[in-house]
Amino acid sequence: MIATEQAQTLEFRIVRQVKTQPPLTFTVQINYDLDDNGYLVECIEMDVVTWGDTWDEAVENLADAVLGVAKVLVKDHASDQNLRDPRINHAQFIASLGSEESVRKILGL
């Protein structure tokens, strides 16, 4: 009898396009880490990465972090018009949503 160790990997990717001017794409990558027993979640365009022990916790943490980063970027951009952060269009849109629930809907979570 040959024993084999079975590894389970969960990778999930959501790509959403918002019809704004210019159109904005949001990509969320979710990976389950068997060794750490949790979920690593990333919003690629906003360069935000979070972690959660459960799927729900990871998604909640991502929505909170994306909204927080967006608000900071918008505030920084308003105080210094010379900033050239490539995330500003995404940040302005996310900040305009105003709630984590709306952010989750836009990100497809």
N, C-alpha and C positions, 0 to 999 in steps of 0.2 A: 504494500500500500504506500502510495506517495502522498505526502501531506503538502498542501500548498497554502500559502498565506494569501488571502484575498484582500486587496486594497480597494476601498471605495472612495471615489473622488466625485465631488459635486462641483461642477463649474456651470455657471449660469450667466448669460450676458443679455442685457436689455438695451436696445438702441431705439431711442425716440427722437423724432424730429418735430420741432415746434415751428409752426408757420408764422414766423416773425420776419421782420425786415432788418438785417438779413436772416435767413432761416438758421435756426440753432439746432444742433444735434447734441443729445445727452446720452452718454454710454455708461451703463452701470455694469460692473463686473463683480460677481459674487462667487467666492471660492470657499468650499468647506475644507478645513484642515483637520484630517483625521488624528494627527499627532497632538494637536492643541485642542481638539474637540470644540471647534468654534468656527465662526464665519468671518472672513475678511471681505469687506465690501468697499468698492472704489467707484467714485464718479470721475471718470477719466478727464473730461473737459475742465472740471473745476479743480483737478489735482487734489482731491480729498479722499482719504482712506480712513476707514474705521473698522472696528472689531466688535463682535458680539458673541456671547456663548450660545445664543439661539438665533434663528433666522429673524424673528421679530425684533429682538434686541439690536441686531446688526443693522437692520433696515431703519429702525428708529434713530440709532446713533448716526447713520449716514444722513438722513433727512435733517437732523438737528445740526450736524456739522456743515453740510452744504449751505443751509440757510445762514448760519453764523459766519462762514467764510465770505459768502456773497455780501452780507451787510457790511463787513469790514472792508472789502474791496471797494464797494460803492462809496463808503465814507472816505477812504483814503484817496480815491480818484476825485471826489468832490473837493477835497482840500488841496490837491496838487494835480492840476490839469496836465502836467508834463509826464505823469506816470503812464507807462505803456505796458500794462499788464494784458496779455492776450485773453485773459478770462473775463475781462470787464463786460463784454456784451452778455455773456452767460450770467454773470453776477448781477447785472442790472435787472435782467428778466427774473431771476430767482428771487431777488430782494423785493421785487414788485408783487410777488405772490403773497408774501407776508405771513404764511403759516406753514408749519411742517406738513400738515395734511395736504395742502396744495402742492408742496414740493414732492411728496410721495406720489401723488397722482401724475405729475409731469414726468417723473422719473420711471413711472410704470411699476411702482412698488405698492 
